[in-house]
Amino acid sequence: MKKVLLTLGFAFALNTLSAQTEPVEKKETGFNQWSVELSGGFNKPQRPMTAGYTTTVVSPYTVDLGIRYMFNNKFGLKGDFGYNSFTAEKDESIDFDTKYYRADLQGVANLGRIMNFENWTNTFGLLGHAGFGLSFLERKDPTYLKDRMGNFMIGLTGQIKLTDRIALTGDFTTITNAKQNLAFDGASNNNLRGFNGSLFTGTAGITIYLGSNAKHADWTLDNEDRFDAIDARFMAIENKMLDTDKDGVADYLDEEANTPAGTMVDTKGRSIDKNNNGVPDETEAYVLKNYATNTTNSPLLSNNELITSLINGGYVAVYFDFNKSTPTNVSSEGTDFILTYLRNNPSASVDIIGHADEIGRSAYNDKLSNARAKNVKNTLVKANIDASRLNVIAAGEDTSVDKDSENARRLVRRVTFRVK
């Protein structure tokens, strides 16, 4: 039995050394490596015991505290401290009360990952641990006796993952003491050399995982990073294939990202403008239809009136990303449109009206809508438009769309204009 234990311990030590000597790149692991382990339970000292002294088959009690560090998702190191109390079996033994303390450094192997538990469960795990340490045995009554010794221990720890931060554990460990002179009951000395002491412990406990990453090494798969990268690439492709403005052109090809719904576009998502007057043909047709007089003999609105109606109707706008006061690159055309209008109409002035979506506090959205309007005003002033012709209005939240729809919220994060 001792040879088996020593052989297993030597194998654990080799695995641990191998894990430590492998070249380690200086990069983020992507998983948490530290954990704190606390457990308590029962013990059973086997030998040496003095004749006439026995403990119950399951003898309380054992307490263990450990700190573990995993080099990767298979191997790590653990430092732990243990406390055991040994008392006489009632009515069957001479009375005694001894205490046993130990401190050990152990190699840890994540058997759950090594044996691919993930093929059938993501909840249960298994750790193997083995190592060496120092032990101290003492008896206080009737006279004070003590014994210092080395120890070798080996055990298995079952795991049940409750969350990414907490796991329940159940452990069974064998401890073999070297040069144990004092019997576990403290009633005799044997003065034997070698690994002559034997103790079993069974505990239940909790493991708390530390760190800022989502998962601990105990539950991280070998190919998880690669699968995450593949998922990210698929997601990027899916995002590129989105058609946010529903014009039939995918976003990654769309040069005009906010085309009004139903507008005819070319292969690059740009509104078709056959007469090159700066207004999409379908929008122009809509404005002409809705702003022409109802008298059949009356002429249509002049082109300048048409443009004014377009601006005041909200067809000219500058758009913003979430929580930003700087316009998106693709919406600079709205500012250019107003700039051209003001230059061609030197007596005109405009209200610059900032809007925000409903996400966040109303007071903050008021400030954000004001900042967006001021940003557009500053751009126009830098283009030599007199500031007295520009009036900033913070309209705050636009509640006209479904706030649970990201596409809808994009349409209201904007600045519109009103000609005066």
VEXDREN-2710 file (C-alpha; in Angstrom, 1 decimal):
% VEXDREN-2710
k/r/px/py/pz
1/MET/0.0/0.0/0.0
2/LYS/2.8/2.4/0.9
3/LYS/4.5/1.7/-2.5
4/VAL/1.3/2.5/-4.3
5/LEU/0.9/5.8/-2.4
6/LEU/4.5/6.8/-3.1
7/THR/4.2/5.9/-6.8
8/LEU/1.0/8.0/-7.1
9/GLY/2.6/10.9/-5.3
10/PHE/5.6/10.8/-7.5
11/ALA/3.4/10.9/-10.6
12/PHE/1.5/13.9/-9.3
13/ALA/4.8/15.7/-8.5
14/LEU/6.1/15.0/-12.1
15/ASN/2.9/16.4/-13.6
16/THR/3.1/19.5/-11.4
17/LEU/6.8/20.1/-12.3
18/SER/5.9/19.5/-16.0
19/ALA/3.2/22.1/-15.8
20/GLN/5.6/24.6/-14.2
21/THR/8.5/24.1/-16.6
22/GLU/6.5/24.5/-19.8
23/PRO/7.1/27.8/-21.6
24/VAL/4.5/30.3/-20.6
25/GLU/3.6/33.1/-22.8
26/LYS/2.9/36.5/-21.2
27/LYS/-0.7/36.8/-22.1
28/GLU/-4.1/36.7/-20.5
29/THR/-5.3/33.2/-19.8
30/GLY/-9.0/34.0/-20.3
31/PHE/-9.9/32.1/-17.1
32/ASN/-9.5/32.6/-13.3
33/GLN/-6.7/30.7/-11.6
34/TRP/-7.1/31.3/-7.9
35/SER/-9.6/29.7/-5.5
36/VAL/-10.1/29.4/-1.8
37/GLU/-11.4/26.0/-0.3
38/LEU/-13.0/25.4/3.1
39/SER/-14.2/22.0/4.2
40/GLY/-15.1/20.0/7.3
41/GLY/-16.0/16.5/8.2
42/PHE/-14.8/13.3/9.8
43/ASN/-11.6/11.3/10.2
44/LYS/-10.4/7.8/11.2
45/PRO/-6.9/7.2/12.5
46/GLN/-5.7/3.7/11.7
47/ARG/-2.2/3.3/13.2
48/PRO/-0.4/3.6/15.4
49/MET/-3.1/3.2/18.1
50/THR/-2.4/1.8/21.6
51/ALA/-4.2/-1.4/22.7
52/GLY/-7.4/-0.6/24.4
53/TYR/-7.8/2.8/22.7
54/THR/-10.2/3.3/19.7
55/THR/-12.2/6.0/18.0
56/THR/-15.6/5.6/16.4
57/VAL/-15.6/4.4/12.8
58/VAL/-16.5/7.9/11.7
59/SER/-14.8/10.2/14.2
60/PRO/-15.5/13.9/14.3
61/TYR/-13.9/16.2/13.4
62/THR/-11.7/17.5/10.6
63/VAL/-11.4/21.1/9.3
64/ASP/-9.3/22.0/6.2
65/LEU/-8.5/25.4/4.6
66/GLY/-6.7/25.6/1.2
67/ILE/-5.6/28.1/-1.3
68/ARG/-5.2/26.8/-4.9
69/TYR/-3.6/28.2/-8.0
70/MET/-4.1/26.5/-11.4
71/PHE/-1.4/26.9/-14.1
72/ASN/-3.9/25.8/-16.7
73/ASN/-7.2/23.9/-16.8
74/LYS/-5.5/20.6/-15.9
75/PHE/-2.7/21.2/-13.3
76/GLY/-2.1/23.4/-10.4
77/LEU/-0.7/23.7/-6.8
78/LYS/-2.5/23.9/-3.5
79/GLY/-1.3/25.0/-0.1
80/ASP/-3.6/23.8/2.7
81/PHE/-3.8/23.6/6.5
82/GLY/-5.7/20.9/8.4
83/TYR/-6.9/20.3/11.9
84/ASN/-8.1/16.9/13.3
85/SER/-9.5/16.0/16.7
86/PHE/-9.3/12.4/18.0
87/THR/-11.5/11.3/20.9
88/ALA/-12.2/7.9/22.5
89/GLU/-15.1/5.7/21.3
90/LYS/-17.7/5.9/24.0
91/ASP/-18.0/2.8/26.3
92/GLU/-15.5/1.0/24.1
93/SER/-12.2/2.7/24.7
94/ILE/-10.0/4.2/27.4
95/ASP/-10.6/8.0/27.4
96/PHE/-8.3/10.2/25.5
97/ASP/-8.3/13.5/23.6
98/THR/-5.6/14.4/21.1
99/LYS/-5.2/17.1/18.3
100/TYR/-3.5/16.8/15.0
101/TYR/-2.3/19.8/12.9
102/ARG/-0.7/19.7/9.5
103/ALA/0.4/22.0/6.6
104/ASP/1.0/20.7/3.1
105/LEU/1.9/21.7/-0.4
106/GLN/0.2/19.6/-3.0
107/GLY/0.0/19.1/-6.7
108/VAL/-3.5/19.2/-8.2
109/ALA/-4.7/17.4/-11.3
110/ASN/-8.1/18.4/-12.8
111/LEU/-9.2/14.8/-13.6
112/GLY/-12.5/16.1/-14.9
113/ARG/-10.8/17.9/-17.8
114/ILE/-8.2/15.2/-18.3
115/MET/-11.0/12.6/-18.7
116/ASN/-13.2/14.9/-20.7
117/PHE/-16.1/15.1/-18.3
118/GLU/-17.5/17.9/-20.5
119/ASN/-18.6/15.2/-23.0
120/TRP/-21.4/14.2/-20.6
121/THR/-21.7/17.0/-17.9
122/ASN/-20.9/20.6/-17.3
123/THR/-21.9/20.4/-13.6
124/PHE/-19.7/17.7/-12.0
125/GLY/-15.9/17.7/-11.7
126/LEU/-13.2/15.7/-10.1
127/LEU/-9.8/16.8/-8.8
128/GLY/-6.9/14.6/-7.7
129/HIS/-4.3/16.0/-5.2
130/ALA/-1.1/14.7/-3.6
131/GLY/1.8/16.2/-1.8
132/PHE/4.0/16.5/1.3
133/GLY/4.0/18.5/4.4
134/LEU/4.6/18.7/8.2
135/SER/2.4/17.4/11.0
136/PHE/2.1/18.0/14.7
137/LEU/0.3/15.7/17.2
138/GLU/-0.3/16.7/20.8
139/ARG/-2.0/15.4/24.0
140/LYS/-2.6/17.8/26.9
141/ASP/-4.0/15.5/29.6
142/PRO/-3.0/13.9/31.9
143/THR/0.5/15.0/30.8
144/TYR/1.5/17.1/27.9
145/LEU/3.0/15.1/25.0
146/LYS/3.8/16.1/21.5
147/ASP/5.1/14.6/18.3
148/ARG/6.4/16.3/15.1
149/MET/6.5/14.4/11.8
150/GLY/6.4/14.6/8.1
151/ASN/3.5/13.5/6.0
152/PHE/2.5/12.4/2.5
153/MET/-1.1/12.7/1.5
154/ILE/-3.2/11.8/-1.5
155/GLY/-6.9/12.2/-2.2
156/LEU/-9.8/12.8/-4.6
157/THR/-12.2/15.8/-4.5
158/GLY/-15.6/15.6/-6.2
159/GLN/-17.1/18.9/-7.4
160/ILE/-20.6/20.2/-8.1
161/LYS/-20.6/23.6/-9.8
162/LEU/-23.4/25.9/-8.4
163/THR/-22.3/29.0/-10.3
164/ASP/-19.2/30.3/-12.1
165/ARG/-18.0/31.5/-8.6
166/ILE/-19.0/28.7/-6.2
167/ALA/-18.7/24.9/-6.2
168/LEU/-19.6/22.3/-3.6
169/THR/-17.0/19.7/-2.8
170/GLY/-16.7/16.2/-1.3
171/ASP/-13.2/14.9/-0.5
172/PHE/-11.6/11.6/0.6
173/THR/-8.0/11.7/1.6
174/THR/-5.4/9.3/2.9
175/ILE/-2.5/10.8/5.1
176/THR/0.6/8.8/5.8
177/ASN/2.9/10.1/8.5
178/ALA/6.7/9.6/8.5
179/LYS/8.6/9.0/11.8
180/GLN/5.4/9.1/13.9
181/ASN/6.5/8.2/17.4
182/LEU/3.4/9.1/19.4
183/ALA/0.3/7.0/18.9
184/PHE/-2.8/8.9/17.7
185/ASP/-4.3/8.4/21.1
186/GLY/-1.2/9.8/22.8
187/ALA/-0.9/6.8/25.2
188/SER/2.3/5.2/23.8
189/ASN/5.4/5.6/21.8
190/ASN/6.6/3.2/19.1
191/ASN/9.9/4.9/18.0
192/LEU/9.5/3.5/14.5
193/ARG/11.0/5.1/11.4
194/GLY/9.5/5.4/7.9
195/PHE/5.9/6.0/6.9
196/ASN/4.3/4.2/9.9
197/GLY/1.3/6.5/10.6
198/SER/-2.0/6.2/8.7
199/LEU/-5.1/8.4/8.8
200/PHE/-8.2/8.8/6.6
201/THR/-10.4/11.9/6.3
202/GLY/-13.7/12.6/4.6
203/THR/-15.0/16.1/4.2
204/ALA/-17.6/18.2/2.5
205/GLY/-17.0/21.9/1.7
206/ILE/-17.2/24.8/-0.6
207/THR/-14.8/26.3/-3.2
208/ILE/-14.9/30.0/-4.0
209/TYR/-13.3/31.1/-7.3
210/LEU/-11.4/34.4/-7.4
211/GLY/-10.7/36.6/-10.4
212/SER/-12.3/38.9/-12.9
213/ASN/-12.8/36.4/-15.7
214/ALA/-16.1/34.7/-16.3
215/LYS/-14.9/31.1/-15.6
216/HIS/-12.3/29.3/-13.5
217/ALA/-9.7/26.9/-14.9
218/ASP/-11.6/24.0/-13.3
219/TRP/-14.4/24.5/-15.8
220/THR/-12.6/25.8/-18.9
221/LEU/-12.3/23.6/-21.9
222/ASP/-9.2/23.2/-24.0
223/ASN/-10.8/24.5/-27.2
224/GLU/-13.0/27.1/-25.6
225/ASP/-10.9/30.0/-26.7
226/ARG/-10.9/28.7/-30.3
227/PHE/-14.6/28.2/-30.3
228/ASP/-15.1/31.7/-28.9
229/ALA/-13.0/33.1/-31.7
230/ILE/-15.0/31.2/-34.3
231/ASP/-18.3/32.4/-32.7
232/ALA/-17.0/35.9/-32.8
233/ARG/-16.2/35.6/-36.5
234/PHE/-19.6/34.2/-37.3
235/MET/-21.1/37.1/-35.2
236/ALA/-19.1/39.6/-37.2
237/ILE/-20.3/38.1/-40.5
238/GLU/-23.9/38.1/-39.2
239/ASN/-23.6/41.8/-38.1
240/LYS/-22.2/42.7/-41.5
241/MET/-25.2/41.0/-43.2
242/LEU/-27.7/43.1/-41.2
243/ASP/-29.8/45.6/-43.2
244/THR/-30.5/48.2/-40.6
245/ASP/-32.4/50.7/-42.8
246/LYS/-34.2/47.9/-44.7
247/ASP/-33.2/49.1/-48.1
248/GLY/-32.1/45.7/-49.4
249/VAL/-28.4/46.4/-49.1
250/ALA/-26.3/44.8/-46.3
251/ASP/-24.8/47.3/-43.9
252/TYR/-21.2/46.5/-44.8
253/LEU/-22.0/47.6/-48.4
254/ASP/-24.4/50.4/-47.5
255/GLU/-22.9/53.8/-48.0
256/GLU/-26.0/55.5/-46.9
257/ALA/-26.9/53.9/-43.6
258/ASN/-30.1/55.8/-42.7
259/THR/-32.1/55.6/-46.0
260/PRO/-35.8/56.2/-45.2
261/ALA/-37.8/53.1/-45.4
262/GLY/-39.1/52.3/-48.9
263/THR/-36.7/54.6/-50.7
264/MET/-35.3/53.3/-54.0
265/VAL/-31.5/52.8/-53.7
266/ASP/-28.6/51.8/-55.9
267/THR/-26.3/48.8/-55.3
268/LYS/-24.4/50.8/-52.7
269/GLY/-27.5/51.7/-50.7
270/ARG/-27.6/55.3/-51.9
271/SER/-30.9/57.0/-52.5
272/ILE/-31.6/57.4/-56.2
273/ASP/-31.6/61.1/-57.2
274/LYS/-32.0/61.3/-61.0
275/ASN/-32.4/65.1/-61.2
276/ASN/-29.3/65.6/-58.9
277/ASN/-31.0/68.2/-56.7
278/GLY/-29.8/66.6/-53.5
279/VAL/-33.2/65.1/-52.6
280/PRO/-34.0/61.4/-53.1
281/ASP/-36.5/61.0/-55.8
282/GLU/-39.1/59.2/-53.7
283/THR/-38.7/61.7/-50.8
284/GLU/-39.1/64.5/-53.4
285/ALA/-42.2/62.9/-54.8
286/TYR/-43.7/62.6/-51.3
287/VAL/-43.0/66.2/-50.4
288/LEU/-44.5/67.4/-53.7
289/LYS/-47.6/65.3/-53.1
290/ASN/-48.1/66.5/-49.6
291/TYR/-47.0/70.1/-49.9
292/ALA/-48.5/71.1/-53.2
293/THR/-51.7/73.2/-53.0
294/ASN/-55.0/71.5/-53.5
295/THR/-56.0/73.9/-56.2
296/THR/-55.4/72.4/-59.6
297/ASN/-54.6/75.7/-61.3
298/SER/-52.0/76.7/-58.6
299/PRO/-48.3/75.9/-59.3
300/LEU/-46.3/73.6/-57.2
301/LEU/-44.1/74.9/-54.4
302/SER/-40.9/76.6/-55.6
303/ASN/-37.7/74.6/-55.1
304/ASN/-36.7/76.7/-52.1
305/GLU/-40.0/76.1/-50.4
306/LEU/-39.6/72.4/-51.2
307/ILE/-36.2/72.3/-49.5
308/THR/-37.6/74.3/-46.5
309/SER/-40.4/71.8/-46.1
310/LEU/-38.0/69.0/-46.4
311/ILE/-35.9/70.4/-43.6
312/ASN/-38.8/71.2/-41.3
313/GLY/-40.3/67.8/-41.9
314/GLY/-37.3/66.1/-40.4
315/TYR/-36.0/64.6/-43.6
316/VAL/-32.6/66.3/-43.0
317/ALA/-31.0/65.0/-39.9
318/VAL/-27.6/64.2/-38.3
319/TYR/-27.4/60.9/-36.5
320/PHE/-25.4/59.8/-33.4
321/ASP/-24.2/56.5/-31.9
322/PHE/-25.4/55.4/-28.4
323/ASN/-24.3/57.8/-25.7
324/LYS/-22.3/59.9/-28.1
325/SER/-22.4/63.6/-28.9
326/THR/-20.2/63.3/-32.0
327/PRO/-22.1/62.6/-35.3
328/THR/-21.5/59.3/-37.1
329/ASN/-19.3/59.5/-40.1
330/VAL/-22.1/58.6/-42.5
331/SER/-24.4/61.4/-41.2
332/SER/-22.2/64.4/-42.1
333/GLU/-24.3/64.9/-45.2
334/GLY/-27.1/66.3/-43.0
335/THR/-24.8/69.1/-41.7
336/ASP/-23.5/69.7/-45.2
337/PHE/-27.1/70.1/-46.4
338/ILE/-28.0/72.7/-43.8
339/LEU/-24.7/74.5/-44.4
340/THR/-25.4/74.8/-48.1
341/TYR/-29.0/76.0/-47.4
342/LEU/-27.8/78.7/-45.0
343/ARG/-25.2/79.9/-47.5
344/ASN/-27.8/80.1/-50.3
345/ASN/-30.3/81.8/-48.0
346/PRO/-28.3/84.4/-46.0
347/SER/-31.4/85.8/-44.3
348/ALA/-32.6/82.5/-42.9
349/SER/-31.9/81.1/-39.5
350/VAL/-32.5/77.7/-38.0
351/ASP/-33.3/75.9/-34.8
352/ILE/-30.9/73.1/-34.2
353/ILE/-32.9/70.5/-32.2
354/GLY/-31.1/67.7/-30.3
355/HIS/-32.8/64.4/-29.5
356/ALA/-31.9/61.3/-27.5
357/ASP/-33.4/57.8/-27.1
358/GLU/-35.1/56.7/-23.8
359/ILE/-32.2/54.6/-22.5
360/GLY/-30.9/56.2/-19.3
361/ARG/-32.0/58.9/-16.9
362/SER/-34.2/61.7/-18.4
363/ALA/-31.9/64.4/-16.9
364/TYR/-28.9/62.9/-18.5
365/ASN/-30.6/62.5/-21.9
366/ASP/-31.6/66.2/-21.8
367/LYS/-27.9/67.1/-21.4
368/LEU/-27.0/64.7/-24.1
369/SER/-29.5/66.1/-26.6
370/ASN/-28.2/69.6/-25.8
371/ALA/-24.6/68.5/-26.4
372/ARG/-25.5/66.9/-29.8
373/ALA/-27.2/70.1/-30.9
374/LYS/-24.2/72.2/-29.7
375/ASN/-21.8/70.0/-31.6
376/VAL/-23.7/70.6/-34.9
377/LYS/-23.9/74.3/-34.2
378/ASN/-20.1/74.5/-33.6
379/THR/-19.5/72.7/-36.9
380/LEU/-21.6/75.3/-38.7
381/VAL/-20.0/78.2/-36.9
382/LYS/-16.5/76.9/-37.9
383/ALA/-17.9/76.9/-41.5
384/ASN/-18.4/80.7/-41.1
385/ILE/-22.2/80.7/-40.4
386/ASP/-23.0/83.5/-37.9
387/ALA/-23.8/82.0/-34.5
388/SER/-26.8/84.5/-34.2
389/ARG/-28.5/82.5/-37.0
390/LEU/-28.3/79.3/-35.1
391/ASN/-30.5/78.5/-32.1
392/VAL/-29.9/75.3/-30.0
393/ILE/-32.9/73.5/-28.6
394/ALA/-32.6/70.4/-26.3
395/ALA/-35.6/68.2/-27.0
396/GLY/-34.5/65.5/-24.7
397/GLU/-35.9/62.0/-25.1
398/ASP/-37.8/61.0/-28.2
399/THR/-40.6/58.7/-27.0
400/SER/-42.2/58.2/-30.5
401/VAL/-40.6/54.8/-31.1
402/ASP/-40.4/51.4/-29.3
403/LYS/-37.5/51.8/-26.8
404/ASP/-36.9/48.1/-26.8
405/SER/-35.9/48.1/-30.5
406/GLU/-32.3/49.0/-31.2
407/ASN/-33.1/49.8/-34.8
408/ALA/-35.8/52.2/-33.7
409/ARG/-33.6/53.9/-31.1
410/ARG/-31.0/54.5/-33.8
411/LEU/-33.5/56.7/-35.7
412/VAL/-34.2/59.0/-32.8
413/ARG/-30.5/59.6/-31.7
414/ARG/-30.4/62.6/-34.0
415/VAL/-30.4/66.4/-34.5
416/THR/-33.1/67.9/-36.7
417/PHE/-33.6/71.4/-38.0
418/ARG/-36.4/74.0/-38.3
419/VAL/-36.0/76.9/-40.6
420/LYS/-37.2/80.3/-39.3
END
